[in-house]
Amino acid sequence: MTESIDVLVFGSAIIDFICYTPRLPKPGETLHGSSFQTGYGGKGANQCVAAARQGSRTALVAKLGADSFGSDYLRQLAAEKVNVEHVQQLEGQTTGVAQIAVSEGGENNIIIVVGANNSLSSNDVTKAQSLFEKAKVLVCQLETPVSSTETALKTFRGISILNGAPAMENTPPGLLQLACIFCVNETEAALMTRMPSIDTVEEAKIAVEKLLHMGANTVIITLGKLGAVLGNTTMKLEDYQHVPAPRVAPEKVVDTTGAGDAFIGALAHNIARHPKGKLADLVAAACEVASQSVQLPGTQASFPRST
């Protein structure tokens, strides 16, 4: 019998190959890096582990390759106390990988090859029906097939969070409408709303308005060191809320990789544990977790544990 689940994540699992370098390379340029490490990533697994480290009972529905990377990842998820009953290794498939470059200032660029993640299907929602019935919060992203994500969101009856990453320039309106909360960062929001950039809180509020008009119910746009902006369909633009982030001294910023996933995982945990809490307060607590993660290297390795 499946135990009660706080946070269910339907999404990706990817192995990270991380190169640390003084600065990010220009197109066509080769740089000497300072160090290299492998890590466990993929937005789905990241967000699941972030929630687990905050104290949530979590479960992941995902696909891995039948290779050494996949076997290692499965053991790692179990060590993080994630329910892996529906994390499947597929013969003839490779585990997803991400090539990540991180500069001394903590900026990064990322290339992903999703591999087995492309095989996550609507049928996997049916197979994991018991988890969908018992979970309090569902988290999805866009690193796996959109049709499967739509099925997951349609099936779930609790509070759902869709992280619109990687961003789609033409996001299906139905996908936005299905999620209770739609969350993106400033770069993703700019692409989706066709704004040149989002550099200020006021520009973020305009983007929230645009995303709500596109079909979203509640929108959260994360702004890095500026915190986050949130709004919903019952609010006017002037009432959208800005939630500041804790200040982190520039010299303490080590690696921003995965900070957004730390935020999403912590937000899902906060909603599951405090379903009647004010969203702005739950977002503020998630910003705190994200601000801690940028002060350590790596992705999942940087996620703080609840004390």
N, C-alpha and C positions, 0 to 999 in steps of 0.2 A: 504494500500500500504506500503510495507516494506521500511523503510528509508535506506539511504546509510549507509553501514557498513565499517569501517576501518579494523577490525580484526574479522574474523569468526573462532571459535574454535570448532572442531569436536572431542569430547573426553570424558574424565572421570570426575566424581564428587564423592568425597569420604569424609566422616566425619573422622577427625583425633582425636585419643585418645592419648594424649601426656603425658608421664611420664618424669619428670626431675630428674636426678640422678647424684651423684658425678662422676661416670664413667659408661661406658657401661658394662653390666654383661658378664662374661665368660660363655661358654656353661654349662648348668646345675646349674648355680649359681643364688641365689635369693639375691637381694639388696633392701635396703630401699631407696625409692625415696624421693625427697625433696618437690615436688609439682606435681599437675596433672591439666590438662585442656583439654577441647575439642575445636576443631577448624574445620574450613571448608577447605577441601583439595581436592586431586585428581588433577593430572597434568593438565588435560584439563581445569577445572574450575579455578585452580590456575593461569594458564597462561592467561586465559580470564580476570580475575580480575586484574592481574598485568598490562595488556594493558589498561583496563578501568581506572585504577588509574593514568596512565600516560596521560589520556585525550582522548583515542581512543573511537570511537563508536564501541561497541562490541556486538557479539551475540554468544550464546553457543548452540550446539546441543548435548544433553546428556540425560541419563536415571537415574532416582532416584526411590527408593522404595516407595510404598504407605504406608509409616510409618511416625512417628513424625520427624525422622531425615530428611527425604526427604522434608516434608512440611517446616521445619525450613530452610533447604538449599535453597529452592525455594524463600522464602522471603528474605534471605540474598543476593542472586544473584540480585534480583530486587532492593534491597537497594544499591547495588554497580553499579546500572544503566546498568546492562547487559540485553540485549534482551533475554528473556526466553521463547519466543513463541514456541520454539522447545525443551524445557526441559520437559520431560514427566515423571510423576510418574506412576509406574506399579503395579497393584494389584498382590499380591502373591509374590512380589520380595522385597528383603531387600536393603536398600541404602548401597553402598559400604563403607567399613570402613578401616582405617589404624591404626595399633598399632605402636606407635613411642616412642623410648627411646632417650633422649637427655642428653649428658654428660655436666659437667660444662665447658668443653673446647669447647662446641658447636658441637661436633661430634654426629652423630645419626645413628641408624639402624631402619629399617621400615619393617613391614609385612602388606601386603594389602589383603583384601578379597573383590573382586570387585563387587559381588552381581549383582544389576540391570545393571551395566555397561556392562555386557556380552550380554545384549539384544540390544545394539546399532547396528543397521543393515544397510545394503546398502539401504534398503527401506527408512530409515530416511534421506538419502541424497536426494532421490527423493522428499520426503515431504518438505524438506527445500530448494528446488530448487531456490526459490526467493532470499534466503540469499546467496547461492553460486554464483548467477549471479551478485549480487550487491557488494559483499565484495572485498576489495583490497588485503588482505592477508589471507590465510588459514593456521591454525596451527593444526597439528595432533600429537598424541603420540601412544604408544603401550600398554596402559592399557585397551583398548577396542579391540574387534575382528579385526584381521589384514585384513580380507577380506573386512570389512566395511571401514577401513581406506584406503585401495587401491581404493575402489570405490570413496571415497571422493576426493582423490588426482587426479584420472582420470577425474573426473567431473569438477574440478576447473580450471579456465582459467587464474587466476592471479598468484601472487607469493605465493608459498607454502613452509611451513617449517615443516619438520618432525622431532620431537624430539624422537630419538630412545631409549626410556626408558619406561618400563624396557627393558634392552638390550636383544636381541635375539642372541644366539651364531651362529645360521645359519639364518641370516636375508635374506629373499627372495630378489634377485637382482632387481626384478621388483619394489619392494617397494622403494629401494634406487633411482632407475632411475626416478620414478614418481615425487619425491619431488625436487623443485628448490634448497632448502637448507636442508642439513641433519646435525642435531646438537646433539651431545652427550657429556657427561663428560668424564674424563680420565679413570674412572673405566669401563664405558660402552664401550668405544673405545677399551680398552685392551681386554675385553671379545670378542668383535666382530672380532678383528684382530688377536686374539690368541697370543698377546704379553704378557709376564709375568707381566708387569706393565708399566705404563706411569707416570714417575716422573719428567721429564724435558721437556723443550720446544722442544728440538731436537727429543726426543722420540715421542712427540705429532706430529711433522711434518712427521715422518715416518708413524705414524698411519693414518694421513690425506691421505698420498700417497696410503696406502693400501685400505682405504675406497673408494677413487676415482677409484681405479682399480676394486673394487667390484661393481661399477656401479653408485656411487653417482656423482652428478653434481658439487655442492659446499659443502664443509665440514667445520663445525666449531666444534672444540673440546674445551670445557671449562675446565680450569685448576685451579679453585678456586682462591687462592690468587695470582697465577701466571698469571691470566688473561685468554686469549684464543688464539688459533692458527687457522688460516683459510687458505684455498686453494681451487682452482677449477681446472677443466680439462684443462684450457688454460695456466696454470702456471706450471713451473718446481719446483721441490722440494725446491731448494735453494731460490725460490721467495715466498714461503709460508710466510704469515705475522703473526708475534706475536704481539698481542695487550695486553699490560700490564694492570693489574687491579689496581685501587687506593689502596694504602696501608691502611690497617685497623690494628691498634694496637691489639695484641693478647688479651689484657684485655677487649677490646671492643666487641670481638666476643661472642655473647650470644647464637645464635641458627642458624645453617646453613641449617635447614630444609626449603625447598622451594626456596633456593637461585637460583638454576638452573631454576626453573619456573619463578622467577622474571626476570631472564635474558631473557628467551624466550619471555615472554610477552612484555618486554620492547623492544626487538629486533623487534618483529612484529609491535609494535606501531611505532617505528622509521622508518621501511621500508614503512609502510602505509603512514606516514606523509612526508617522504623524499625519494620518490622512485628513485630519481636520485643521492642520496648521495652515497659516497664511503662506501662500506660495512665495511671496517676497522673502519671508524668513527662511524658508527651505532653500531658496536659491542662494541666499547669503551664506548659509552653512556649507553649501556645495562649493561656492567660491573660495571659502576658507580651505577646503580640501584640495582644490586645484592649485591654490597658491602655495601649499606645502609641497605638492608634487613637482613643481618647477625648480625646487631647490635641491633635487637629487637627480642623478643620471638615470637613463633608462626609461622604459615605459611602465609596465606593471611593477617593476622593481621600485619605482619612485612613489607608488601609491601609499599613502599613510594608512596605518592601522588604527582603529578606534581603541582608545585606552580605557 
